[in-house]
Amino acid sequence: MLNRSGKVRGTTLAVGIGAAAASLVLAGCGGSSDNGEAKKTGPQVASDAAAAIKASGAFHVAGTVSENGKPSTIDMQIQNNDVSGSMTLEGAKLNLIILGGKAYIKGDSKFWTSNNVNAQTAALLNGRWVIAPASSADEFKTFSAAGLADDFEHPTDGAFQNTVKKAKVDGNSVVVVMQKDGSELDVAAKGKPYPVRAISKGDSTGTLTFSGWGETQPISTPPSPLNLDNPA
């Protein structure tokens, strides 16, 4: 669930939004009255969560994911199509800003060498903000509020089952929507049906938690980024 990838000079930039078992009290998840989601089918709940994501536009996502035994972490602020935050990808560190349709990357040497950049160039790029090539811009379009909403509406790793159940996440009521492999999406059962957490048990395992719905933060262009389309 929720895997993402972009490309830098033809190499893979694993921007892992994996899914997977933590709990979180959501700031601003809103309201104390039952929102009726527990009476709906799983696909309907997921669709309502997608609509809430798009209406909100801004949220924070954090968590861990492990794919093929290799762990990664994510800590991101997403505001419609703009993004700011950090990740570790199999031990490599990465900062990412997406603003105004441009993606800016700041990785350590391990990140660049893991993406098939030679050691000398990786050393030069270490800790340096880089503008992702224009040719890779389309790869980042789904890394957005609309992209996350689309994942919930049209899951590519198995449809949501019709049956839902009630549960508590850190004392808050949620509606649990399941997939065949045991992956689940927990959605607030009171107030607006915002996602609370996503738990993956498929090819990737881990946890994503969501918070700060509708709360925006300043996102600005990083200083003096290197343009890979025109490095001179």
Secondary structure, 3 states (H helix, E strand, C coil): CCCEEEEECCEEEEECCCCCCCCCCCCCCCCCCECCHHHCCHHHHHHHHHHHHHHHCEEEEEEEEEECCEEEEEEEEEECCEEEEEEEECCEEEEEEEECCEEEEEECHHHHHHCCCCHHHHHHHCCCEEECCHHHHHHHCCCCHHHHHHHHHCCCCCCEEEEEEEEEECCEEEEEEEECCCCEEEEECECCCCEEEEEEECCEEEEEEEECCCCCCCCCCCCCCEECCCCC
